[in-house]
């Protein structure tokens, strides 16, 4: 029974998340692009994510582990600020170092549609990876293993993006692994709400940077996400979050 409970923590949520992605992709293909399709995607995505959350919560309790740290409105706002910071530093830095003429007038074109469409991947991935996997492994094996579990597998899983017609490169997987590390540290500091907000901002704005550069090649997203500029921004942010986490743990322990 204990083995089944651990499968419920580490495998079942992943399977439900991938099934949700496929389901929403199928529904999206049957609807015309626009606000209705984006809103439907977001609404169904939230419903599936809530289901995954309660499944995760149930199996964590079954093995006497702490349930996911949810966070609050303040966590959400902080996550938004972190996401904007990393996005701006990465986007502007990558553009300038590659000699692009930055054209900001098209940056926010359709950003509301992108935000709605990205609600499910951002929310479900944070519940599955941070609320379930990182949360459980920190309790079972320690902090370092928990953060590693939220970064490297997170990057590797994005290879499945090719199934949805996305361009995926090795350097991008490397960058996404750094992003997973940062999001894991956002989670331990500010909960699922903070990590979700940070994740949503990046996903929603990344295509906007490609428009700022004045290029149409979608493969540029892979280059941006895997660039050394982005990895550096993610690493520096992760270090700052790690220090904040350490200080809080010491404060809670009364040191």
N, C-alpha and C positions, 0 to 999 in steps of 0.2 A: 504493500500500500504506500509506503514511504517513497518508493521509486516512482510510482504513479504521480505522487504529489510533486516531486521534483521535475518530472516531465511536464506537469502543469505549470511550473514556473518558467522553465527554460525552452520548451518546445512548442507547447500548445499556443501560447500567445504569438509566437513568431508565425506559426501556421495560419492563425486567424488574421494576422496583419497582412500576410501575403494574399490570402483569400479575399480580404477586403479590397486590396489594391486591384486585383483582377476583376472583382465584381464592379467596382466603381469605374474601371476602365471600360468595361462592357457597356454599362449604363450610359457613360459619357459618349460613346461612339454612336449611340442610338438617339442622341439629342443634339439639337442645333447649338453651336457655340453661343454663349451669351450669359446673362445674369441668371436665368433659370437653371441652366445646366451647372453653373458654378455653385449656386446656392444649394441645389439638390446634392451635389457632390459633398459640400461642406456639412449639410445636415445629416446625410447618411454616414459620413465619416465620423462625426461626433458620436452618433448612436453606436456605431461599431466600436469606437474607441472606449466608450463607457462600458460596453459589454466586456471588452478585453480587460479593462481596469478591475472590474469586480471579479473576474476569473483569476487575475493575478492576486488580488487581495485574498481571495478564498484559499488559494493554494499556499500562499505565504503563511497565513494563519494556521493552516493544517500542519506545517512543520515548525511552528512556534517561532517564525521570523517576523520582524517588524514589517508592517505594511508600508506601501510607498509614501514618501514625503510629498505631500501635495503642494504646499505653499499657499499663497494668498494673492490679493490684488497687488500688494507691494512687490511680491516676487515676480508677478507678471510684468510690471513696469520696469523693474531692474533687468529682467531678461530681454525686454524690448531694447533698452539702452545698450546692453552688451551686444546684441545682434546688430544694431545700427552701427556701433563703433567698429566692429570687426568687418562689416560689409563695406563701410566707407573707406577704411584704411586699406583693405584688400583691393577694392574696386579702383580707387583713385591711384594707389601705388602701382598696381599692375598696368593701368592705362598709361601713366606717365613714363614708366620704365620701358614700355614697349613702343613709345613714340606716337601714341594715338592722340588725335585731336579730340578732346573731351567735349561732347555735345549733350548738355544736360536737359535740353528742352523735351526730349522724348523719354526721359528716365521713368516717369510715373505713368506712362501709357499702359492701360489695362492692368495696373498693379492690383486693383481691387479684385479682378477676376483671378489673378495669380494667387492672391492671399486666400481666397475662398477655396480654390482647387488644392492648395497646399495644406489646408487644415488637417485633413486625415493623415497624410504621411508624417507631418510634424508631430501631431498629437499621439498617434498610435506608436510611432517609433520611440518617443520619449517615455511612454508608459511601458512598452516592451523592453527597451534596452536599459533605460535608467531606473524606472520604477520597479521593474522585475529583476533583470539580470544584474545590473550594477548593485542595486539594493541588496539582493540575496548574496552575491559573492563577497561583498564587503563584510557581511555578517558571518559568512562561512569561512572565508580565507584571508580576509584583511583588506585594508584600503587600497594598496598597490594593485593587487589582483583584480579588485572590483573596478578600478578606473581603467585598467588594461582591457578588461572584458567589455567595457563600454566603448572602446576605441577601435581596436584592430578588427574584431568581428563585424563591427558597425561598418567599417570601410569595405571589407570583403563582401558583405551582403549586397552592397550597391552594384556589384557586378551584374546582379539580376536586372539592372536597369536596361540592359540590352533587350530583354524580353518585351519592354514597353517602347522600343524604338529609340532609346537614348544612346548617345555616344559615350562610352566609358573607357578611360585610359588608366594605365598603371599609376601614373603620377596623380591622377584625380583620386584614385583609391587611397593613395598615400595621404593626400590632403584631407579627404573625408575621415580618415582614421584620426588625424589631428583634431578635426572638428568633433569627432566622437569623444575624444579626451576632454576637450573644452566643455562640451555639453554635459558630460558626466560630472565635471567639477561645478558647473552651474547647478546641476541637480542637487548635489550634496550640500550646496550653499543655500539654494532657493527653491528646491522642490521641482515637481513636474511642471508647474505653472511657469516658472522661470525658464526652464529648459525648452518648453514648448514655444514660448514667446520668442526666444532667441533663435530657435530652429526655423520658426515660421518667417521671421524677418529675412534670414539669409535666403531661404527658398524663394520668397516672394520678390526679392530685389536682384537676385543674381542675373536674371535675363535682362533687367534694366541696364546693368553695366555694359552688356554687349551692345545695346542700343546707344549708350553714351559713347562707346568707342567708334560708332558708325559702321559696324560690320554686321553681316547677316549670318555668318557661319555659326551654327549652333554648337559646333565642336569647340568654339571659343570658351564655352562654359566649362568644359573639361580642363582647358588650359588655365583658366582663372582659378578654379577650385584646387588644381594641383600645383599652382605656381609657388615659388619659394617665398614670394611676398605674402600670399595667403597663409602658408604654413607658419611663417614667422609671426604674423599677427595672431594666429591661433595659439601658438606656443607661448607668446608673451602673456596673452590673456589667461591662458591656463596656469601659468606660474603665479600670476597675481591672485587668481581664484584659489589656488592651492594654499598660498600663504593665508588667505582669508579663512579658509576651511580649518587650517591648522590652528589659527588663533582662536577660532570659535570652539574647537574641540578642547583646547587647553582651558578656555574660560569655563566651559561646561564642567570640566573635571576639577575646577577650583584651583588651578595652578596660577 
